[in-house]
């Protein structure tokens, strides 16, 4: 009887403690929720300004201000910005660069990450640390050497000039993410495949890569968005109108339409539309890929 009473009291204390922890945790989460909501609102205000400006007339903007509700939708601002801003050319160039560089960079990074994660060879960790040093190199200090080398190669002011620096600066982060995920894949799978006579290439291509799809999707999203938005290197290497990418086109468009705020903001929305679409559609894959790699690694 005493044991039963003691056990009941212990369970009661445990339940009370759990309830107290939940209450404390709930109280602590309220300020965090409020702070994050305020921060999200601050981040959304500029976007709201861009949208409301792009869908109204210039006269209404001057009379009512950018934060008022538009009286009528003016979608012709987007048509005007697309035609005058030459966005068809800029979109074509950005799609070419992003469509080639992103899968090529992921392939190269995965080929480097696989041996760094699964094979044993001298100085393996040192090689990995050496590659990670690329994350600490500022882009600004490399612009002049890059410009000089590409000019000597004869590919300056062409889309081909963007691929070497884009690949070089993207590889360290990609290798870091993929190596961590590859290490989370059980070594038993590789050993079983070796026993069955599979080569390292077959293990990499047929076993490791399919299992690493979450990490590959994460790297693809990060790299595609970074490549589409890159401005500094393109600004230094590209000068002709025919080879400009979307960020360069927006920069030129801003100079031409600095006084036409409605057309300017319509052009901004046109330029960032692919980024917003990709992020909204694939945000959960981005988060799940990074989280899975962190937990398993």
N, C-alpha and C positions, 0 to 999 in steps of 0.2 A: 504493500500500500504506500509506504513512504517513498519507494523507488518510483512508483507511478506519479506521485505528487511532485517529486523532484524533477522527473522528466517533463511533466506538463509545465512546470515553472520555467524550465530551461527553454522549452519551445516558445513559451510566451515571451521570454526575454529576447530570443532570437527574432521573433516576429516584430516585436516593438523596435528592436534595433534596425531591422531592415526597413520598417516604415519610416523611422527617423531619418535613415540615410536617403531614402527616396524623397522625403520632404525637403531635406537639406539640398539634395541635388537639384530638385525642382526650383528651389529659391535661387540657387546659384545660376541656373540656366536663364532666368528671367533677364538679368542685366546683360548677359551675353547676347540673348535674342534681340533685345532692344538695340544694343550697340551694332550688331550686324545689320539690323534693319535700317538704321540710320546711315551706316556706311553704304549699303546697297542703294539707298535713296540718293546719296551724294553722287555715286557713280552713274546713276540713271539720269540725273538732271541734264548733263550735256547731251546725252543721246535724245532725250525728249526735246531739247532745243533744236537739234538737227532735224528731227522728224517734222516737228510743227513748222519749221521754217521752210522745209523743202516742199510742203504740200499746200502752200498758200501763195498768193500773189505778192509782188514787190510792194505795191501800194498798201495792201492790208498789213504787211509786215511793218511798214513805217508808221502806220496809224494806230495799230492795235498792239504791237510788240510781239516778240517770239513766243511768249508763254501763254498767250490767250488761245482759246479754242478756235481753229480755223472756221470761217463762215462757209467756205466752199473749197472742195479739193481741186488743186491745180496740178494734175498729173503731167501736164505739158512741160513742166519744169524738167522732168526726167528725160523727156524726148529731146528737149533743147540741149540739156547737158550731154546726153549721149552723142548727139550729132556734132555739136560744135566742139566738144571736148575730145573727139576722136577716140572714144573709149573702145570701139571695136578693135582698133589696132592694139591698144594697151591690154585688153582682155586676151587677145590672141597670143601676145608675147608672154604674158604671165601664165597662161595655161600651158604653153610649150615648156617654159622653164620649170614650172611646178610639176607638170606631168612627167618630165624626164628626170629631173633631179631627185624628187622624193623617192620613187622606187629604187633608183640607182643607189642613192645614199643608204637606204635601208639594207639593200643587198650587200653592199660593201661592209657596213657596220656589223651585220649578222655574221659575215664570213670572218671578221676579226673577233667578234665576241664569242663565237663557238669554241675555238681553241683556247681562248683565255679563260673560259668557264669549265671546259671538259677535259682538255688535254694537259698533260704534265710535261713541262720542258723547262730548261734552265732559264732563270730570270723572268719567269712568267709574270709574277706580280710587279716586277720592276717595269716591264713593258706596259702593263696596264696603267701604272702610275704615270709613266711617261706620256701615254695617250691622254690621260686626264688633265695633264698640264695645259692642253689646248683650251680648257674651259677658263683658264686664268689669263689668257693672252687677250688684251684689248684689241678690238678690230681696228681702232684708229691708228695704232702704231704700225699696222701692216698695210695700210692703203697705198702708200708710196711704193714699197717693194712690189706689191701685187700689180699695180699699174705699170711699173717698169718692165716686169717679167712678161706680162701679157702683151705689152706693146712690142717687145722684142720677138714674141712668138707670132705676131701678126694677126692676132684675133681680138685686139682691142676694139671697142665700139661695136661688138657683135654679141648676140645672145650666148654664143659659146664661151665668151669671156666670163660669164657669171658662174659657170659650173665648177671650175677648180676652187675658187674661194668658198662658194656655198657648200661644197662637199667637205672641204677641209674644216670649216668651222662647225659643221653639223655633226661630224663623226664622233667627237669625244662624248657628247651627251647621249647619242644613240648607242654607242658601245657600252656606256655605263648602264643604261636601262636594260639593254638586251643581255648583257653578261649576267646581271643580277637575276634575270628571269631564267636564263639557261641553267644557272646553278641550282635553281629550285626544282628542275626536272630530275627525277631519280636517276642515279647512275646505273641502277639495275637494268633499266631499259637499254642503255648503251651496251652494257656488258652482255646482255642476252642477244642483242643484235650482232655483236662481234663473234659470239660463239656460233651463231647461225651463218657466219661468213659475210656479213655486211661490211662494206668499207666505211671509212669515216665520212666520205661524201654522202653515201646513202643514209647514214644515221642522221647527218645534219639536215638533209633535204626531205627525207621521208618520215622522220620521227620528231626531230627537234623543232623544225620550223612549223609543222602543223600544231604541235602542242603549245607553241609560243604565240599563237594568233592574238591573244589579248595584248601582249606586249608589243607585237608588231603593229596592231591597230593603234595603240597609244602613240608609238613613235611616228606612225604615218600621219596622225592628226597634228601632232606637235610640229613636225617638219613641214607639212603642207602649209599650215598657217604661218609659220616663220618665213618660209620661202615667198609666199604671196605678199607678205607685209614688208619684206626687206627693202630698205631705201638707201642706206649709206653707201654700200658697195656699188649698187646700180648707179647711184648718182655720180660716182667717180669714174666708172668704167664706160657708161653709156652716155652718148651726147646726141645721137641722131634721133629724130622724131619717130622713125620707123621701127626702132628697136627698144623704145621705152616700155617699161612695165607699168602696171597700174599705180603704184606709189609715186613713180616719177610723173606719170600723167596727171595725178591729182595735184602734185606740186606745181606743175605748169598751169593747170587749170585754175588753181587758186590765184596765181599771178594775173591771169587774164580777167577773172571775174571777181576781183576783190570787192567791188562795189555792188555786184549782183548777188546778194546773199541767198536768195531763193535758189537760183541755178547752182551756186557754189555748194550749198548743202545737199541739193539733189545729186550732184556729182560725188559728194562724199558718201552718200548712201549707196550709190551705184558701185563705188570702189570697195566698200566694206561688206556688201551684200553676201558674197561667197563666204567670207570669214564668219559672218553671223550664222549663215545657214549650216555650215559645217559644224560649228560649235554647238548650236542648238540640237542638231540631229545626233551628234556623236559624243555629247558630253558624258553620258553614262559610260560609254566605252573607254573614254579617256580616264575617268576616275577609277573604274574597275580595273583597268590594266595597271595603273600605277599602284593601286592598293594591293592587287594580287601579287605583284612582284615584290612589294615591300614585306608582305606577310610570309610568302614562301621563301624569300631570300634570307 
